[in-house]
Amino acid sequence: MGARIIKLTISLFVAASDWLRSRFGQLLGRPTRGTCVVLAFHSVTPEQRARFARHMDALSLLAKPIRADVKFPPDGGVRHVAITFDDGLQSAVDNALPELQQRGIPCTLFIVTEVLGGYPNWQSFESGNSSREKVMSEEQLCGLPSDLVAVGSHTMTHPVLTAVDEERLEREISGSRKKLEKILNREVRLFSFPYGAFNERVVRRCREAGYERVFSALPVLAFSEPQEFLTGRVGAGATDWPIEFRLKLAGAYRWLPYAFTLKRRILSSFSGRALLKAGIRT
């Protein structure tokens, strides 16, 4: 809870700074640049459906919903938001999709192909235990409205891709795409990294497999470049506080990657000093 409040407080300052900069630019006659945030959801339980619906009402009021497979967001000066769901959980189909359909908000579902109709067998770091939630079946996947729902790959078995060998990496990235395309009888162009784990080797493999865009868990602004391949996403959930969700819509959590980098450098520095002292003592 403490870390959550700290993130919220810093994000409030970021949002305030953005607003002041925008107002100052308007006074100088400068055009306002459009922005885009991609939100990454997982589960929406029946108990969370009403809260999710309120979040979608706020989204419709504050931003322009777009598909995650859009080539490049149009309308300069407009705030865009794309909705994605990882894992293809049944609860997202049952509770989130009807609310999105009611408001005409498109979304993308990232599917783990080898657990369709079953239960997740991987570790979850999300709030709650999503491993008890069933994954949609192959028949349900085929029945999704293609005009509203795009489908992307989330691998075959949900591994940490940076930790697997070349043979398995090829199977998880290319194999999952081929299976989804066979099931859906249409092209699959999007991919998201399980656990947000990626490196240059994984990104290169995704390019070679023919994906047009891949999604990480880095909460940075999305679609900043016309030819963008690696796109960041902001983790979101139905349990987000209203102000927390609005700040995510505004892209105010984009400072977090810088904080992560600074933390790693500090920890690395302290670790190096500790090793040096241990070496001197011995």
ROPAVO-428946 format. One record per atom (N, C-alpha, C, O): x, y, z. Coordinates in steps of 0.001 Angstrom, whole numbers, padded with zeros to 6 digits, always signed. Layout:
<nodes>
XYZ...
</nodes>
This chain:
<nodes>
+000821-001207+000000+000000+000000+000000+000855+001256+000000+000539+002228-000687+001949+001239+000777+002825+002400+000840+003458+002713-000501+003504+003870-000919+003953+001666-001186+004565+001863-002498+003546+002371-003501+003868+003185-004367+002332+001896-003385+001263+002327-004290+000972+003819-004120+000780+004536-005102+000942+004273-002886+000673+005690-002609+001834+006560-003094+001621+007650-003624+003060+006071-002908+004229+006827-003397+004162+006983-004916+004385+008073-005443+003854+005892-005616+003727+005956-007083+002623+006927-007488+002775+007706-008429+001521+006866-006765+000401+007758-007059+000791+009216-006863+000453+010068-007686+001498+009505-005782+001890+010880-005483+002831+011439-006546+002648+012561-007018+003837+010652-006918+004774+011103-007956+004038+011296-009276+004300+012254-010004+003122+010391-009583+002368+010493-010835+001475+011727-010848+001240+012307-011908+000980+012130-009699+000202+013374-009615+001058+014568-010005+000598+015461-010716+002304+014587-009541+003223+015671-009916+003520+015647-011419+003613+016697-012055+003666+014446-011978+003912+014334-013419+002713+014868-014201+002880+015607-015171+001512+014496-013778+000306+014956-014461+000160+016469-014357-000220+017129-015324+000462+017016-013180+000379+018467-012996+001391+019180-013886+001089+020222-014468+002580+018622-013988+003609+019207-014854+003177+019168-016314+003382+020129-017055+002576+018051-016723+002082+017930-018102+001027+018993-018385+001035+019617-019446+000127+019196-017440-000955+020168-017625-000406+021586-017739-000835+022361-018594+000544+021916-016869+001141+023252-016919+001896+023471-018224+001813+024546-018818+002627+022460-018671+003368+022580-019912+002422+022743-021103+002703+023500-022032+001300+022025-021063+000322+022123-022142-000315+023508-022171-000482+024096-023239-000668+024025-021003-001290+025354-020935-000317+026436-021398-000695+027368-022107+000929+026297-020989+001936+027274-021393+002142+027228-022905+002291+028264-023553+002148+026015-023456+002295+025874-024896+001132+026493-025651+001320+027100-026706-000067+026339-025112-001240+026937-025746-001157+028457-025753-001535+029108-026727-000660+029008-024662-000501+030466-024594+000487+030963-025643+000357+032076-026152+001473+030131-025961+002470+030496-026963+002041+030110-028375+002766+030347-029342+000859+029516-028483+000361+029139-029787+000942+027857-030341+000864+027618-031546+001521+027028-029494+002106+025774-029953+001031+024695-030045+000158+024625-029180+001077+023854-031077+000083+022772-031195+000288+021721-030112+001422+021421-029739-000796+021169-029613-000740+020138-028590-000499+018779-029237-001204+018404-030174+000474+018054-028751+000783+016737-029311-000174+015686-028763-000540+015709-027588-000571+014768-029636-001392+013665-029187-000560+012639-028423+000654+012557-028604-001207+011872-027584-000527+010831-026819-001338+009543-026902-002510+009548-027277-000689+008447-026545-001392+007173-026471-000825+006345-025331+000387+006281-025127-001728+005715-024595-001368+004781-023529-002041+003447-023830-003222+003407-024174-001295+002366-023700-001866+001026-023817-001978+000450-022409-000982+000363-021691-003177+000059-022016-003416-000513-020696-003415-002034-020774-003991-002619-021692-002763-002667-019802-002667-004132-019757-003464-004669-018570-003069-004494-017418-004584-005320-018859-005400-005972-017834-005157-007487-017870-004559-008013-018809-005625-008160-016846-005634-009617-016832-007050-010118-016533-007777-010540-017432-007413-010065-015287-008685-010622-014839-009677-009518-014474-009292-008458-013981-010966-009787-014724-012052-008937-014217-013112-009887-013670-013893-010458-014431-013136-010053-012359-014059-010991-011730-015466-010414-011684-015639-009212-011883-016482-011245-011425-017851-010719-011316-017971-009609-010277-018719-008650-010471-017234-009739-009175-017287-008716-008122-016656-007405-008571-016973-006347-008027-015763-007465-009564-015062-006272-010031-015717-005627-011255-015278-004571-011711-016748-006253-011777-017321-005792-013054-017837-004353-012966-017611-003564-013883-018520-004006-011886-019070-002649-011759-017958-001608-011715-018087-000532-012299-016874-001922-011028-015749-000987-010966-015084-000857-012325-014698+000236-012739-014954-001992-013019-014394-001944-014366-015263-001075-015276-014747-000298-016079-016569-001209-015148-017486-000414-015965-017300+001078-015696-017337+001886-016625-017105+001439-014451-016882+002862-014125-015567+003350-014725-015477+004485-015194-014548+002490-014709-013282+002860-015347-013490+003098-016851-012929+004037-017417-014286+002258-017480-014520+002421-018915-015338+003678-019212-015168+004296-020264-016222+004055-018292-016941+005326-018450-015963+006491-018404-016065+007430-019193-015018+006425-017477-014010+007478-017375-013140+007505-018620-012802+008577-019123-012776+006328-019118-011959+006255-020327-012690+006907-021506-012095+007686-022251-013973+006590-021674-014742+007149-022786-014846+008660-022696-014931+009343-023717-014840+009184-021480-014950+010621-021276-013627+011342-021506-013606+012456-022028-012520+010706-021114-011225+011390-021090-010316+011071-022274-009327+011770-022494-010632+010032-023037-009718+009617-024100-010490+009042-025285-011691+008788-025202-009775+008845-026380-010341+008217-027564-009839+006781-027636-008644+006561-027833-010731+005793-027481-010297+004394-027545-009879+004015-028963-010545+004382-029932-008777+003283-029080-008308+002795-030380-007877+001339-030231-007691+000850-029117-007720+000659-031351-007238-000716-031340-005721-000734-031150-005021+000193-031558-005232-001789-030532-003791-001907-030301-003029-002230-031574-001801-002141-031598-003743-002605-032640-003065-002886-033902-003137-001706-034872-002855-001860-036060-003514-000530-034366-003567+000655-035216-002162+000969-035739-001174+000794-035026-002084+001425-036968-000776+001708-037554-000091+002881-036866+001091+002807-036531-000834+003958-036659-000280+005135-035983-001462+005996-035553-002312+006304-036388-001551+006398-034289-002721+007151-033840-002920+008451-034625-002000+009263-034722-004110+008648-035179-004401+009905-035868-004781+011000-034882-004629+010836-033672-005267+012096-035394-005818+013179-034574-004792+013751-033600-004812+013427-032412-003907+014590-034095-002949+015251-033216-003646+016037-032124-004677+016668-032355-003074+015991-030935-003655+016695-029800-004671+015886-029026-005173+016350-028002-004995+014661-029497-005995+013826-028838-005300+012782-027966-004256+012248-028341-005880+012496-026810-005373+011432-025941-006010+010118-026367-007233+009977-026336-005183+009157-026764-005667+007843-027202-005361+006803-026129-004383+006920-025390-006215+005782-026056-006004+004666-025133-006390+003375-025825-007431+003298-026477-005547+002355-025684-005848+001017-026192-005917+000051-025010-005103+000123-024089-006889-000844-025048-007116-001817-023973-006608-003187-024420-006922-003644-025519-005818-003838-023558-005368-005200-023831-005598-006082-022607-005651-005599-021476-005735-007385-022857-005867-008383-021791-004894-009512-022071-004893-010072-023168-004073-009850-021102-003165-010984-021222-003815-012250-020676-004631-012195-019756-003449-013374-021245-003770-014723-020771-005091-015284-021292-005279-016500-021250-006014-014453-021782-007281-014963-022315-008172-015595-021271-008829-016600-021541-008205-015024-020089-008989-015603-018998-010494-015479-019257-010966-014507-019847-011222-016485-018799-012671-016517-018987-013340-015305-018355-014320-014787-018892-012824-014854-017230-013462-013727-016533-013418-012453-017359-014333-011633-017279-012380-012276-018142-012298-011090-018993-013368-011143-020077-013970-010123-020413-013604-012337-020622-014632-012500-021649-016028-012311-021057-016883-011662-021660-016251-012884-019870-017573-012835-019261-017923-011456-018694-019072-011023-018779-016932-010767-018115-017242-009557-017361-016738-008265-017983-017376-007221-017838-015595-008318-018678-015059-007103-019285-015613-006867-020683-015990-005746-021025-015661-007920-021488-016057-007759-022884-017463-007177-023048-017648-006310-023902-018467-007612-022269-019795-006988-022411-019794-005485-022120-020505-004722-022774-018995-005067-021140-018918-003636-020825-018235-002866-021956-018611-001735-022263-017236-003484-022566-016559-002846-023692-017484-002768-024903-017527-001746-025588-018218-003837-025167-019156-003843-026288-020224-002774-026119-020597-002098-027078-020710-002629-024905-021750-001643-024633-021285-000231-024954-022086+000616-025348-019981+000027-024785-019433+001367-025001-018684+001495-026332-018169+002564-026663-018630+000408-027081-017931+000440-028353-016429+000610-028227-015792+001215-029089-015857+000074-027144-014416+000185-026901-013724-001080-027401-014028-002172-026922-012796-000956-028356-012097-002149-028855-011060-002651-027855-010639-001912-026965-010656-003893-028003-009632-004446-027116-008843-005506-027861-009219-005931-028953-007743-005924-027253-006916-007002-027777-006730-008056-026698-006409-007728-025555-006927-009308-027049-006694-010422-026131-005436-011158-026562-005315-011569-027716-004494-011325-025627-003265-012066-025896-003410-013478-025321-003627-013660-024123-003287-014459-026196-003679-015835-025883-002473-016747-025705-001527-016706-026491-002520-017573-024660-001552-018653-024453-002186-019905-025062-003159-020431-024521-001649-020375-026164-002366-021349-026984-002565-022719-026333-003574-023379-026579-001610-023151-025505-001678-024523-024989-002554-024680-023753-002653-025785-023218-003189-023618-023284-004067-023756-022114-005507-023379-022439-006321-023229-021527-005836-023224-023708-007211-022897-024082-008168-023947-023524-007997-025144-023756-009175-023482-022786-010132-024386-022169-009678-024985-020862-010411-025758-020245-008469-024637-020426-007941-025178-019174-007678-024095-018146-008350-023064-018114-006675-024355-017298-006335-023417-016231-004859-023043-016333-004036-023875-016714-004517-021803-015998-003107-021388-016044-002249-022275-015157-002646-022628-014047-001071-022632-015651-000141-023451-014863+001169-022709-014628+002219-023319-014430+001086-021368-014654+002276-020550-014431+002061-019667-013204+000929-019469-012761+003134-019152-012674+003072-018295-011498+002494-016945-011863+002856-016359-012883+001593-016455-011028+000995-015145-011255+001511-014159-010227+001567-014465-009036+001892-012959-010695+002346-011905-009795+001294-010807-009667+001544-009761-009069+000096-011061-010246-000984-010090-010141-001666-010246-008793-001500-011259-008114-002450-009212-008405-003229-009303-007174-004280-010391-007356-004898-010489-008416-004480-011203-006334-005395-012319-006449-004709-013507-007094-003567-013406-007542-005404-014631-007141-004820-015845-007698-005527-016193-009008-006528-016910-009003-005010-015691-010121-005656-015931-011408-005494-017373-011870-006140-017780-012836-004636-018166-011197-004457-019555-011602-005730-020373-011366-005867-021467-011913-006644-019866-010573-007908-020551-010338-008959-020169-011381-010057-020724-011385-008635-019245-012248-009561-018792-013266-009354-019577-014548-008224-019765-015000-010431-020023-015118-010348-020800-016345-010028-019902-017532-010410-018732-017573-009319-020478-018495-009025-019794-019747-010142-020118-020742-010685-021223-020731-010480-019160-021597-011528-019387-022585-011189-020592-023465-010025-020966-023605-012207-021181-024043-012016-022338-024908-011701-021886-026332-011836-020713-026678-011279-022851-027145-011002-022564-028551-012264-022099-029269-012209-021205-030113-013400-022707-028933-014665-022313-029548-015031-020884-029188-015504-020132-030041-014820-020499-027936-015112-019132-027531-014186-018141-028217-014602-017044-028590-012920-018535-028381-011965-017671-029071-012433-017407-030499-012368-016273-030974-012898-018432-031176-013365-018275-032555-014644-017442-032626-014935-016831-033655-015407-017419-031530-016670-016696-031524-016574-015235-031128-017590-014543-031080-015360-014747-030839-015207-013346-030442-015507-012425-031628-015154-012751-032761-016151-011284-031386-016448-010356-032486-015184-009715-033029-014539-008929-032335-014827-010042-034257-013560-009587-034816-013531-008084-035063-012454-007498-035164-014707-007449-035162-014724-006005-035378-014349-005241-034119-013932-004085-034189-014498-005893-032956-014200-005242-031684-012959-005817-031012-012260-005108-030288-012684-007092-031246-011617-007790-030520-010521-008242-031484-010778-009012-032409-009310-007762-031261-008137-008274-031967-007503-009366-031110-007623-009347-029885-006838-010307-031748-006204-011418-031020-004709-011414-031308-004285-011304-032459-003922-011536-030248-002483-011633-030375-001969-012835-029609-002711-013467-028857-000697-013147-029801-000082-014290-029130+000566-013872-027813+001118-012780-027679+000476-014784-026848+001135-014613-025551+001975-015864-025267+002138-016266-024115+002505-016472-026335+003301-017705-026349+002416-018950-026275+001188-018866-026265+003070-020088-026224+002357-021362-026125+002138-021779-024679+001086-022322-024342+003140-021525-023806+003054-022028-022431+003364-020986-021364+003424-021326-020182+003562-019724-021748+003780-018630-020796+005111-018730-020023+005109-018568-018803+006232-018990-020692+007514-019035-019971+008138-017654-019860+007653-016694-020459+009212-017559-019095+010055-016363-019101+010944-016489-020329+011890-017276-020321+010667-015743-021370+011325-015955-022656+012827-015705-022608+013575-016317-023370+013273-014831-021743+014701-014537-021655+015493-015705-021058+016723-015711-021103+014788-016690-020500+015467-017795-019826+015411-019106-020610+015920-020121-020133+014803-019110-021806+014673-020368-022553+015722-020433-023663+016279-019415-024073+015976-021649-024139+016973-021829-025200+016375-021448-026561+015185-021148-026658+017199-021462-027601+016781-020996-028922+015651-021842-029507+014713-021316-030106+015751-023139-029326+014727-024023-029892+013359-023747-029281+012361-023653-029995+013318-023619-027959+012032-023361-027308+011546-021946-027605+010345-021718-027748+012478-020995-027697+012097-019616-028010+011388-019559-029360+010370-018884-029513+011938-020273-030326+011312-020338-031654+009919-020945-031570+008985-020463-032211+009785-021989-030789+008499-022688-030668+007459-021798-029983+006310-021729-030419+007866-021126-028919+006931-020286-028163+006460-019078-028982+005295-018687-028909+007367-018497-029754+007035-017272-030493+006379-017580-031838+005302-017064-032138+007023-018414-032640+006491-018731-033974+005374-019765-033913+004367-019658-034614+005570-020768-033063+004570-021826-032970+003225-021323-032496+002188-021759-032997+003226-020417-031542+001965-019888-031020+001239-019088-032093+000015-019155-032204+001989-018337-032875+001373-017547-033950+000731-018462-034997-000405-018239-035417+001463-019480-035405+000933-020399-036416-000331-021102-035928-001274-021293-036696-000350-021485-034655-001526-022182-034134-002724-021247-034056-003840-021642-034394-002506-020010-033615-003607-019053-033555-004158-018746-034943-005371-018640-035127-003279-018605-035899-003731-018324-037265-004533-019495-037838-005482-019292-038595-004152-020706-037477-004909-021884-037928-006283-021925-037275-007273-022257-037928-006348-021588-035982-007623-021596-035260-008560-020521-035800-009742-020775-036033-008025-019326-035996-008847-018168-036357-009013-017985-037857-009913-017277-038308-008147-018621-038622-008150-018463-040081-007951-016998-040470-008570-016506-041414-007096-016324-039747-006716-014952-040108-005334-014657-039537-004835-015387-038681-004725-013583-040020-003365-013251-039633-003302-012764-038184-004179-012030-037728-002272-013176-037477-002007-012709-036105-000743-011872-036147+000323-012374-036503-000851-010591-035783+000252-009643-035970+000831-009103-034671+001853-008418-034686+000179-009408-033529+000582-008809-032258+001071-009874-031288+000650-011029-031349+001970-009468-030390+002563-010395-029415+002841-009632-028127+003265-008478-028165+002604-010273-026992+002993-009669-025712+003858-010641-024925+003639-011852-024962+004847-010101-024209+005817-010910-023473+005248-011375-022135+004819-010537-021342+005229-012680-021854+004845-013135-020518+005739-012504-019448+006956-012426-019613+005143-012070-018387+005841-011410-017283+006535-010111-017714+007266-009513-016925+006315-009681-018937+006994-008480-019441+008471-008690-019701+009203-007721-019899+008931-009942-019705+010367-010235-019823+010795-010284-021286+010249-011060-022070+011767-009461-021648+012289-009479-023007+013715-008941-023014+014151-008279-022072+014427-009236-024089+015744-008659-024353+015903-008561-025872+014962-008837-026616+017078-008173-026324+017274-007988-027768+017052-009283-028544+016497-009272-029643+017488-010395-027964+017329-011697-028636+015850-012027-028840+015459-012494-029910+015033-011788-027822+013604-012090-027900+012918-011164-028903+012093-011615-029698+013247-009894-028873+012643-008937-029808+013010-009292-031245+012170-009222-032142+014264-009672-031457+014702-010047-032801+013930-011263-033307+013527-011309-034469+013727-012243-032434+012984-013440-032809+011541-013098-033193+010973-013699-034105+010960-012130-032492+009588-011714-032793+009521-011055-034168+008569-011269-034919+010524-010259-034491+010581-009652-035835+010673-010736-036905+009975-010694-037919+011551-011705-036656+011753-012774-037632+010505-013636-037801+010274-014206-038867+009703-013726-036739+008482-014534-036797+007363-013834-037565+006346-014455-037875+007540-012550-037874+006559-011841-038680+005577-010988-037929+004624-010484-038523+005775-010808-036625+004885-009917-035881+005123-008466-036307+006235-008088-036674+004071-007674-036251+004177-006263-036608+004355-005361-035394+004821-004228-035519+003982-005866-034214+004154-005069-032995+004193-006002-031803+003433-006968-031734+005093-005709-030853+005190-006493-029621+005027-005563-028431+005377-004385-028496+004489-006109-027336+004115-005291-026192+004855-005734-024930+004898-006917-024591+005431-004751-024251+006152-004998-023010+005283-004575-021819+004108-004241-021975+005886-004597-020637+005200-004130-019430+005815-002837-018922+005624-002478-017760+006551-002133-019778+007130-000847-019395+006076+000239-019588+005576+000404-020700+005723+000986-018539+004614+001951-018615+004990+003268-019288+004894+004336-018685+005414+003177-020527+005793+004377-021285+004692+004710-022278+003828+003877-022555+004720+005932-022819+003756+006311-023834+003933+005436-025069+005056+005087-025433+002832+005085-025706+002852+004161-026832+002681+004884-028159+002233+006029-028213+003053+004179-029236+002838+004642-030598+003422+006034-030832+002795+006884-031464+004599+006249-030327+005243+007557-030469+005881+007738-031835+006124+008863-032272+006156+006612-032517+006804+006660-033828+005981+005859-034833+005398+004835-034476+005927+006312-036088+005136+005602-037096+005540+004145-037279+004682+003298-037528+006832+003836-037160+007314+002469-037379+007614+001743-036063+008423+000814-036041+006986+002149-034998+007265+001567-033678+006962+000064-033677+005899-000368-034122+007913-000718-033172+007742-002170-033071+007533-002597-031623+006611-003355-031323+008385-002112-030730+008279-002430-029304+007455-001357-028609+007852-000192-028574+006322-001740-028061+005385-000798-027462+005216-001080-025973+005085-002233-025563+005222-000032-025178+005048-000172-023740+003584-000223-023337+002705+000215-024079+003336-000764-022153+001974-000825-021617+001992-000489-020134+002985-000709-019441+000884+000042-019667+000717+000371-018257-000178-000694-017629-001298-000917-018090+000309-001346-016588-000509-002333-015899-001716-001689-015255-001583-000683-014557-002903-002256-015477-004141-001704-014940-005010-002832-014417-004810-003997-014764-005967-002481-013588-006876-003476-013038-008172-002832-012598-008236-001627-012355-009202-003652-012497-010489-003132-012041-010405-002590-010619-011229-001766-010222-009414-003046-009846-009273-002592-008466-008502-001278-008340-008297-000790-007228-008076-000702-009459-007415+000606-009400-008347+001637-008770-009554+001623-009009-007778+002527-007968-008558+003653-007464-008940+004552-008642-008202+004606-009626-010063+005254-008572-010460+006133-009681-009372+007118-010098-009112+007279-011291-008733+007776-009136-007684+008744-009481-006463+008027-010052-005785+008553-010934-006192+006840-009551-005066+006037-010042-005291+005667-011508-004382+005769-012332-006514+005237-011821-006823+004854-013195-006747+006057-014129-006251+005935-015250-007228+007209-013688-007186+008409-014528-005747+008857-014777-005424+009331-015865-004901+008710-013791-003490+009058-013987-002826+008104-014982-001971+008519-015763-003214+006839-014956-002682+005889-015932-003149+006261-017337-002373+006184-018289-004411+006662-017469-004917+007114-018758-004109+008297-019290-003878+008417-020493-003686+009164-018374-002953+010370-018759-001483+010103-019047-000765+011010-019468-001026+008881-018828+000387+008576-019055+001297+009069-017957+002502+009215-018160+000728+009328-016792+001504+009924-015704+002391+008926-014972+003162+009319-014097+002299+007634-015314+003159+006622-014691+004394+006322-015539+005128+005373-015261+004615+007120-016555+005734+006859-017473+007101+007116-016848+008121+006804-017463+007146+007676-015647+008405+007908-014946+008960+006611-014347+010141+006556-014004+008145+005582-014217+008567+004365-013516+009789+003682-014123+010651+003234-013367+009914+003575-015466+011130+002940-016001+012416+003634-015571+013435+002976-015361+012378+004963-015437+013559+005690-014977+013867+005331-013523+015030+005206-013137+012808+005168-012722+012996+004775-011324+013568+003364-011235+014432+003091-010401+013077+002452-012110+013596+001082-012121+015094+001080-012459+015884+000380-011825+015463+001867-013456+016869+001933-013867+017740+002487-012747+018816+001957-012469+017274+003550-012109+018023+004151-011001+018177+003165-009852+019245+003079-009245+017116+002422-009550+017173+001437-008467+018203+000355-008767+018976-000037-007893+018207-000132-010028+019185-001166-010393+020610-000654-010268+021493-001380-009811+020840+000585-010667+022179+001159-010574+022624+001305-009129+023777+001033-008792+021700+001739-008275+022026+001903-006855+022344+000549-006226+023327+000406-005500+021488-000458-006518+021719-001792-005961+023019-002380-006472+023756-003022-005724+023301-002158-007760+024547-002658-008335+025749-001994-007691+026768-002640-007448+025629-000691-007411+026718+000041-006780+026990-000481-005377+028140-000699-004998+025913-000680-004601+026079-001184-003237+026638-002601-003246+027460-002955-002401+026188-003414-004209+026681-004789-004308+028176-004793-004627+028940-005580-004069+028580-003897-005539+029990-003810-005892+030850-003371-004711+031948-003889-004506+030352-002427-003949+031088-001974-002776+031209-003073-001731+032250-003231-001093+030125-003832-001566+030154-004922-000581+031191-005975-000985+031935-006477-000142+031233-006303-002276+032209-007287-002751+033639-006776-002578+034550-007529-002232+033809-005478-002829+035132-004885-002673+035602-004949-001224+036751-005289-000943+034702-004620-000317+035060-004666+001098+035360-006100+001527+036298-006337+002288+034581-007041+001051+034813-008455+001398+036163-008914+000882+036866-009672+001550+036527-008448-000320+037803-008815-000883+038964-008234-000088+039992-008884+000102+038783-007004+000372+039858-006351+001145+040040-007052+002473+041165-007229+002941+038923-007457+003089+039010-008107+004395+039685-009473+004304+040363-009898+005239+039501-010151+003190+040103-011474+003074+041565-011368+002664+042241-012386+002516
</nodes>
